[in-house]
Amino acid sequence: MRKSFLDHPDIVYIFGAYLIAMPLAAALLTSCTDNQRTKAFGGSMSVQIPCDQQVFDVTWKGEDLWYATQPAPSDWKPAQKRFTEYSSYGMIQGEVVLNESRCGA
């Protein structure tokens, strides 16, 4: 007679570990900020830049995203800028989309 996998003596421990690990992993992933998730796990996040500000530089400092802006000239047209990271092995790739806008437009 064939035994069921439930008859394995360690199944209770394996199932118990699974019941503990999955909610813990879900809690850790949902408790991260967008910055942390995008940088550590890849994916995408979007940042709305204050109106009439033009982005000219962006960088990570630790887990924080820093971007430098300057007042936009009168003939400036807002743009969507992408700050993209490619890992050396191509496994985790993150992207930050910076959305510029005009005031009152």
N, C-alpha and C positions, 0 to 999 in steps of 0.2 A: 504494500500500500504506500502510495506516495505521500510524503509529508508536505504540509503547507508551510509557506514562509513564516506564518504566524507562530509555528512551533519552534522556531529558532530561539534559543535562550536569550540572545541579546536584543531581540526585536523591541522589547519594552524600553531599553536604554536608547536605542537608535531613534525610535518614535518620540521618546521624551526629549531627546536632544533637538530633534527637528521642531517640535512644538515650542521649544524655548528659542531656538536660533532664528526661525522665520519672523516672528513678531519683533524680535530685537533688531534684526536687519531692516525690517520695514520702518521701525521707529527711528533708527539711525539715518536712513535715507530721507525720511520726511522731515527730520529736524535740522537738516543742513540748509544753509542759505543758498540762494541761486548761485552766488559767487563760488561757494565751496563745491556745490554739485558740478558746475560747469568746469571748474579747474581740475577737480580730483577725478571725476567720473566721465568727463566729456559731456556732450550735449550742447544745448544752445540756451542763451539767455538774451533778453532784450533790455536796453537802457534808453529811457527817454531823456534826451539832453534838454536843458532849459532853453526856452525859445530865444531866438536871435543870438545863439552861441554856436560857434563853429569849432568842431573838434580838430585838434592838430596833433595830439599825441595820446597814447593809451598804453598802460603797462600793468602788470601784476606786481604787488608788493605783498609777499606772503599769500594770504587768502583774499586780500582786498584788491579790487579793481580800481585803478586810478586813471582818470582821463583829464587832459588839459584842454581848456577851451579859451577862445578869445571872442570879443564882440564881432559879429558878422558885419561885413561892409553892406552898403545899401543895395548893391547889385547882386548880392549873393543869393544863390538858390540852395535850399536845404537838400541834404543828401542822406542816404542810408549808408553807413560805413560798417565794414565787417572786420573784426579783430579775430583772426583764426589761428589756432594752435594745432600743429600736427606733431604727434609724438614720433620719436626716432623709429619706433617699430610699427607705427600706424595703428596702434590698438585703441588708444584713447585720444579722441580729437574733440576739442572744444571750440565754440564760436560765440563771440559776443557781438550783437548787432546794436549799433549806436544810431538812434533815430534823431536827426536834427529837425528843427521846425522854425517857422516864422511866427512871431507874436501876432495874434489877431487874424491869422490866415486859415 
